Amino acid sequence: MDILRSLRTVSEASGPGVVDWERAATAAKAGTDPGSLALSDAERAGYATDVRDARTRLREVAGIEFDVPDAIEVQNRHHWIDASVDTFRNVMAPIEAAATGDEESAGVAGGSAGGIVDPAGGPVDLPAGDLTRGFARDLSRVANTGSMAFTLGFLARNVLGQYDPLLLADEPDADHGLYFVHPNIVAVAASLDVDFPRFRRWIAFHEVTHAAEFGAAPWLPEYLESRVERGIEGFTGGGGSAGSDGLTAGNLPVDALDTEPFAELQAAMTAVEGYAEVLMDRAFDGEYADLRRKLDERRGGGGPIQRLARRLLGLGLKRRQYEQGAAFFREVVDARGIEAAGVVWERPENLPTSAELDDPAAWLVRVDP
């Protein structure tokens, strides 16, 4: 881990976008210990066995058919950064395009101001205002690249496992991914004082549960993608120009996220997380009360810097999604059974609304699973 190298890399951010993605990933890896991937043959076999057993058990308990991705990877933290940076880039692409469009409409050319030349090869005398905007743009790119490097590094040190449905991917037909960040699983098992193979199995069951959800709902990736795209379109004013009501150079609307697409996205993700929690409780083939308690404590714990980072990255929202979604599905399961809860994945109209998440009885009346 080399913090100075990370800072130097961020300071060198360049290019036409609002984030220098290559340097963001490089800086994140420079500031993050990759961790060891020295797995024994038994540990490698353990991951495969856990995934296979989770698939069988979840099919039995949930009563739904699904498969798991062919791409099952045991990663270190740097591998996770490399696997995830394109997802962040794809989510940010419409915002970058809108911001770039605003700069061009305002007369700010790409590249640094000092490097602009006219077609004849001579230097261009830019007005002071253009030079100021160029400097502000470059400074903003460095700040954005640093923020993204921090985000990637923080998550790489904390993510245990991940099911990747390849939302907004360049090749949407590519096989979904199932990742396990081995150094983090080892470290957290030790910090929680739990048996590593048992904890690894718990994480495998959790991620395979997400694979079960997306496998049972082939429409779900497109549904989530459409809400992200519509939400960002509203956020950017439809790729708006300077002076629009959407994204303008240096002017973001404070209520930009208060839109119907993002509300629907949040409700859907709350259902995804909540169903996984409840199904896990019924499918895991062992005692789990201590794991659940310790993991819940970990979600809200850590030092002041970790707590601040979680707040800045919106991870508190994810915790609320777990809690609200789990409460919703527990009430549904208590009333109608686990298979009735699985009806939520039959079609998009069966997803609970934001209001129904707080009123499961209303969902039961509407959907009648």
C-alpha positions as CSV (number, residue, x, y, z in Angstrom):
1,M,0.0,0.0,0.0
2,D,1.5,3.3,-1.1
3,I,-0.6,6.4,-0.1
4,L,1.9,8.9,-1.7
5,R,1.7,7.0,-5.0
6,S,-2.1,7.0,-4.8
7,L,-2.2,10.8,-4.2
8,R,0.3,11.4,-7.0
9,T,-1.7,9.3,-9.4
10,V,-4.9,11.3,-8.5
11,S,-3.1,14.6,-9.0
12,E,-2.2,13.6,-12.5
13,A,-5.8,13.0,-13.6
14,S,-6.4,14.1,-17.1
15,G,-8.6,13.5,-20.2
16,P,-11.9,14.8,-21.4
17,G,-14.2,13.2,-18.8
18,V,-15.1,14.4,-15.3
19,V,-13.3,11.3,-13.9
20,D,-10.0,9.8,-15.1
21,W,-11.1,6.2,-14.6
22,E,-7.8,4.6,-15.3
23,R,-6.0,6.7,-12.7
24,A,-8.9,6.3,-10.3
25,A,-8.5,2.5,-10.4
26,T,-4.7,2.8,-10.2
27,A,-4.9,5.1,-7.2
28,A,-7.4,2.9,-5.5
29,K,-5.1,-0.1,-5.8
30,A,-2.0,1.9,-4.7
31,G,-3.8,2.8,-1.5
32,T,-5.2,-0.6,-0.8
33,D,-3.3,-3.8,0.3
34,P,-4.4,-6.5,-2.2
35,G,-4.4,-9.2,0.5
36,S,-3.3,-12.8,0.1
37,L,-4.8,-15.3,-2.3
38,A,-2.7,-18.2,-1.1
39,L,-5.5,-20.6,-1.0
40,S,-5.0,-24.3,-0.2
41,D,-6.7,-26.9,-2.4
42,A,-9.2,-27.5,0.3
43,E,-10.1,-23.8,0.5
44,R,-10.6,-23.6,-3.3
45,A,-12.8,-26.7,-3.2
46,G,-14.6,-25.3,-0.2
47,Y,-15.8,-22.2,-2.2
48,A,-17.1,-24.5,-5.0
49,T,-18.8,-26.8,-2.6
50,D,-20.5,-24.0,-0.7
51,V,-21.9,-22.5,-3.9
52,R,-23.1,-25.8,-5.2
53,D,-24.8,-26.7,-1.8
54,A,-26.3,-23.2,-1.6
55,R,-27.9,-23.6,-5.0
56,T,-29.4,-27.0,-4.1
57,R,-30.7,-25.9,-0.7
58,L,-32.2,-22.6,-2.0
59,R,-34.0,-24.4,-4.8
60,E,-35.6,-26.7,-2.2
61,V,-36.6,-24.0,0.3
62,A,-37.7,-21.2,-2.1
63,G,-39.4,-23.5,-4.7
64,I,-37.9,-21.5,-7.6
65,E,-35.6,-22.7,-10.4
66,F,-32.4,-20.8,-11.1
67,D,-28.8,-21.5,-11.9
68,V,-25.6,-19.9,-10.8
69,P,-23.1,-18.0,-13.0
70,D,-20.3,-20.0,-14.6
71,A,-17.9,-17.3,-13.7
72,I,-17.2,-17.9,-10.0
73,E,-14.1,-16.0,-8.9
74,V,-12.1,-15.9,-5.7
75,Q,-10.4,-12.5,-5.8
76,N,-8.1,-10.3,-3.9
77,R,-9.0,-6.6,-3.3
78,H,-7.2,-5.4,-6.5
79,H,-9.1,-8.0,-8.6
80,W,-12.3,-6.6,-7.2
81,I,-11.4,-3.0,-8.2
82,D,-10.6,-4.1,-11.7
83,A,-13.8,-6.1,-11.9
84,S,-15.9,-3.2,-10.6
85,V,-14.5,0.0,-12.1
86,D,-16.4,-0.5,-15.4
87,T,-19.7,-0.7,-13.5
88,F,-19.0,2.6,-11.9
89,R,-17.9,4.0,-15.3
90,N,-21.1,2.9,-17.0
91,V,-23.3,4.3,-14.3
92,M,-21.5,7.7,-14.5
93,A,-21.4,7.8,-18.4
94,P,-24.6,9.8,-18.9
95,I,-23.6,12.3,-16.3
96,E,-20.1,12.6,-17.8
97,A,-21.7,13.1,-21.3
98,A,-24.0,15.8,-20.0
99,A,-21.2,17.6,-18.2
100,T,-19.0,17.4,-21.2
101,G,-21.8,18.7,-23.4
102,D,-22.2,21.7,-21.0
103,E,-18.6,22.6,-21.2
104,E,-18.6,22.4,-25.0
105,S,-21.7,24.5,-25.2
106,A,-20.0,27.1,-23.0
107,G,-17.0,27.2,-25.3
108,V,-14.6,25.1,-23.2
109,A,-12.5,22.8,-25.3
110,G,-11.2,19.4,-24.3
111,G,-7.7,19.1,-22.8
112,S,-5.9,21.6,-20.7
113,A,-6.1,25.2,-21.7
114,G,-2.3,25.5,-22.1
115,G,-2.3,22.8,-24.8
116,I,-4.8,24.3,-27.2
117,V,-3.6,25.3,-30.7
118,D,-5.3,26.6,-33.8
119,P,-5.3,24.6,-37.1
120,A,-2.3,26.5,-38.3
121,G,-0.3,25.4,-35.3
122,G,-0.1,28.6,-33.4
123,P,-1.2,29.2,-29.9
124,V,-4.7,30.4,-29.2
125,D,-5.2,33.4,-26.9
126,L,-8.1,32.4,-24.7
127,P,-10.1,34.9,-22.7
128,A,-9.4,34.9,-19.0
129,G,-12.9,33.5,-18.4
130,D,-12.1,30.4,-20.5
131,L,-8.8,29.9,-18.7
132,T,-10.6,30.1,-15.4
133,R,-13.2,27.6,-16.5
134,G,-10.4,25.3,-17.9
135,F,-8.6,25.4,-14.6
136,A,-11.8,24.8,-12.6
137,R,-12.6,21.8,-14.9
138,D,-9.2,20.3,-14.4
139,L,-9.4,20.8,-10.6
140,S,-12.8,19.3,-10.6
141,R,-11.6,16.2,-12.5
142,V,-8.8,15.7,-9.9
143,A,-11.3,15.9,-7.1
144,N,-13.8,13.6,-8.8
145,T,-11.0,11.1,-9.6
146,G,-9.8,11.2,-6.0
147,S,-13.4,10.6,-4.7
148,M,-13.8,7.6,-7.0
149,A,-10.5,6.2,-6.0
150,F,-11.5,6.5,-2.3
151,T,-14.8,4.9,-3.0
152,L,-13.2,1.9,-4.9
153,G,-10.6,1.5,-2.3
154,F,-13.0,1.6,0.7
155,L,-15.4,-0.9,-0.9
156,A,-12.6,-3.2,-2.0
157,R,-11.5,-3.4,1.7
158,N,-15.1,-4.1,2.9
159,V,-16.9,-6.2,0.2
160,L,-17.0,-9.9,1.2
161,G,-18.9,-11.3,-1.8
162,Q,-20.8,-10.0,-4.7
163,Y,-23.3,-11.3,-7.3
164,D,-22.9,-9.1,-10.4
165,P,-25.9,-9.1,-12.8
166,L,-23.9,-6.9,-15.1
167,L,-26.2,-3.9,-15.1
168,L,-25.5,-1.4,-17.8
169,A,-22.7,-3.6,-19.1
170,D,-21.2,-3.1,-22.6
171,E,-22.0,-6.8,-23.3
172,P,-25.3,-7.4,-21.5
173,D,-25.5,-11.0,-22.7
174,A,-22.2,-11.9,-21.0
175,D,-22.4,-14.4,-18.1
176,H,-23.2,-12.8,-14.7
177,G,-20.4,-12.9,-12.1
178,L,-20.1,-14.3,-8.6
179,Y,-17.1,-13.0,-6.7
180,F,-15.6,-13.7,-3.3
181,V,-13.0,-11.3,-1.9
182,H,-11.0,-13.9,0.0
183,P,-8.7,-11.6,2.1
184,N,-11.8,-9.7,3.4
185,I,-13.6,-12.9,4.3
186,V,-10.6,-14.2,6.2
187,A,-10.1,-10.8,8.0
188,V,-13.8,-10.4,9.0
189,A,-14.1,-14.0,10.2
190,A,-11.1,-13.4,12.4
191,S,-12.5,-10.0,13.7
192,L,-15.9,-11.5,14.5
193,D,-14.2,-14.6,16.1
194,V,-16.1,-17.1,13.9
195,D,-14.9,-20.2,12.2
196,F,-13.6,-19.3,8.7
197,P,-15.2,-22.2,6.7
198,R,-18.5,-21.6,8.3
199,F,-18.4,-17.9,7.7
200,R,-17.3,-18.5,4.1
201,R,-20.3,-20.8,3.6
202,W,-22.6,-18.1,5.0
203,I,-21.3,-15.5,2.5
204,A,-21.7,-18.1,-0.3
205,F,-25.3,-18.7,0.6
206,H,-26.0,-15.0,0.7
207,E,-24.6,-14.3,-2.8
208,V,-26.2,-17.4,-4.3
209,T,-29.5,-16.1,-2.9
210,H,-29.1,-13.0,-5.1
211,A,-28.4,-15.3,-8.0
212,A,-31.6,-17.1,-7.2
213,E,-33.6,-13.8,-7.3
214,F,-32.2,-12.7,-10.7
215,G,-32.5,-16.3,-12.0
216,A,-36.2,-16.4,-11.0
217,A,-36.8,-12.9,-12.5
218,P,-35.1,-12.6,-15.9
219,W,-36.8,-9.3,-16.4
220,L,-35.1,-7.8,-13.3
221,P,-31.8,-6.6,-14.8
222,E,-33.6,-4.7,-17.5
223,Y,-36.1,-3.3,-15.0
224,L,-33.3,-1.9,-12.8
225,E,-31.3,-0.6,-15.7
226,S,-34.3,1.3,-17.1
227,R,-34.8,3.0,-13.7
228,V,-31.1,3.9,-13.5
229,E,-31.1,5.3,-17.0
230,R,-34.4,7.2,-16.6
231,G,-33.3,8.6,-13.2
232,I,-29.9,9.8,-14.6
233,E,-31.7,11.2,-17.6
234,G,-33.8,13.3,-15.3
235,F,-30.7,14.1,-13.2
236,T,-28.9,15.5,-16.3
237,G,-32.0,17.1,-17.9
238,G,-31.9,14.6,-20.7
239,G,-28.3,15.4,-21.5
240,G,-29.2,19.0,-21.1
241,S,-27.2,22.0,-22.1
242,A,-26.1,24.9,-20.0
243,G,-29.1,26.9,-18.7
244,S,-31.4,23.8,-18.6
245,D,-33.3,22.7,-15.5
246,G,-31.1,19.6,-15.3
247,L,-27.3,19.4,-14.9
248,T,-25.4,22.5,-15.7
249,A,-21.8,23.3,-15.3
250,G,-21.3,23.7,-11.6
251,N,-25.0,23.7,-10.8
252,L,-26.7,20.5,-9.6
253,P,-30.3,20.6,-8.6
254,V,-30.6,19.7,-4.9
255,D,-33.7,17.6,-5.5
256,A,-32.4,15.7,-8.5
257,L,-32.7,12.3,-6.9
258,D,-36.3,12.9,-5.8
259,T,-37.8,11.3,-8.9
260,E,-40.1,8.4,-9.6
261,P,-37.4,6.2,-11.3
262,F,-35.1,6.4,-8.3
263,A,-38.0,5.7,-5.9
264,E,-38.9,2.6,-8.0
265,L,-35.2,1.6,-8.0
266,Q,-34.9,1.9,-4.3
267,A,-38.1,-0.1,-3.7
268,A,-36.9,-2.9,-6.0
269,M,-33.5,-3.0,-4.3
270,T,-35.2,-3.1,-0.9
271,A,-37.1,-6.1,-2.1
272,V,-33.9,-7.7,-3.4
273,E,-32.1,-7.3,-0.1
274,G,-35.0,-8.1,2.1
275,Y,-36.0,-11.3,0.3
276,A,-32.4,-12.5,0.4
277,E,-32.2,-11.9,4.2
278,V,-35.4,-13.9,4.8
279,L,-34.6,-16.7,2.4
280,M,-31.1,-17.0,3.9
281,D,-32.6,-17.4,7.4
282,R,-34.5,-20.4,6.1
283,A,-32.0,-22.0,3.8
284,F,-28.7,-21.9,5.6
285,D,-27.9,-25.4,6.8
286,G,-26.5,-24.6,10.2
287,E,-26.8,-22.4,13.3
288,Y,-26.6,-18.8,12.3
289,A,-27.9,-16.6,15.2
290,D,-24.4,-15.5,16.2
291,L,-23.4,-14.7,12.6
292,R,-26.5,-12.6,12.0
293,R,-26.0,-10.7,15.3
294,K,-22.3,-10.1,14.7
295,L,-22.8,-9.0,11.0
296,D,-25.6,-6.6,12.0
297,E,-23.2,-5.1,14.6
298,R,-20.5,-4.8,11.9
299,R,-22.8,-3.0,9.5
300,G,-23.3,-0.2,12.0
301,G,-19.9,-0.4,13.7
302,G,-16.3,0.5,13.0
303,G,-14.3,3.6,13.9
304,P,-15.4,7.2,13.2
305,I,-13.7,7.3,9.8
306,Q,-15.4,4.1,8.7
307,R,-18.8,5.4,9.9
308,L,-18.3,8.7,8.1
309,A,-17.2,6.8,4.9
310,R,-20.3,4.6,5.1
311,R,-22.5,7.7,5.5
312,L,-20.9,9.5,2.6
313,L,-21.2,6.4,0.3
314,G,-24.8,5.9,1.2
315,L,-24.2,2.5,2.9
316,G,-26.6,3.5,5.7
317,L,-29.3,3.3,3.0
318,K,-28.3,-0.2,2.1
319,R,-28.6,-1.2,5.8
320,R,-32.1,0.3,5.9
321,Q,-32.9,-1.6,2.8
322,Y,-31.9,-4.9,4.5
323,E,-34.0,-4.0,7.6
324,Q,-37.1,-2.7,5.8
325,G,-37.1,-5.4,3.1
326,A,-36.6,-8.2,5.7
327,A,-39.5,-6.9,7.8
328,F,-41.8,-6.8,4.8
329,F,-41.0,-10.4,3.7
330,R,-41.1,-11.8,7.2
331,E,-44.7,-10.6,7.5
332,V,-45.5,-12.0,4.0
333,V,-44.0,-15.3,4.9
334,D,-45.7,-15.5,8.2
335,A,-49.0,-14.9,6.5
336,R,-48.7,-17.0,3.3
337,G,-45.4,-18.9,3.4
338,I,-42.0,-18.6,1.6
339,E,-43.3,-19.6,-1.8
340,A,-45.8,-16.8,-1.7
341,A,-43.0,-14.4,-1.1
342,G,-41.3,-15.7,-4.2
343,V,-44.3,-14.5,-6.3
344,V,-42.6,-11.1,-6.2
345,W,-40.2,-12.3,-8.9
346,E,-42.9,-13.4,-11.4
347,R,-43.3,-10.0,-13.0
348,P,-42.4,-6.4,-12.4
349,E,-46.0,-5.5,-11.3
350,N,-45.6,-7.8,-8.3
351,L,-42.8,-5.7,-6.8
352,P,-43.9,-3.9,-3.7
353,T,-44.3,-0.1,-4.0
354,S,-42.6,2.2,-1.5
355,A,-45.8,2.5,0.4
356,E,-46.4,-1.3,0.4
357,L,-43.0,-1.9,1.9
358,D,-44.3,-0.3,5.1
359,D,-47.7,-2.0,4.7
360,P,-47.2,-5.7,3.6
361,A,-50.9,-6.4,4.1
362,A,-51.7,-4.0,1.3
363,W,-49.3,-5.9,-1.0
364,L,-51.0,-9.2,0.0
365,V,-54.4,-7.8,-0.9
366,R,-53.2,-6.4,-4.3
367,V,-51.0,-9.3,-5.4
368,D,-52.9,-12.1,-3.6
369,P,-50.0,-14.6,-3.9
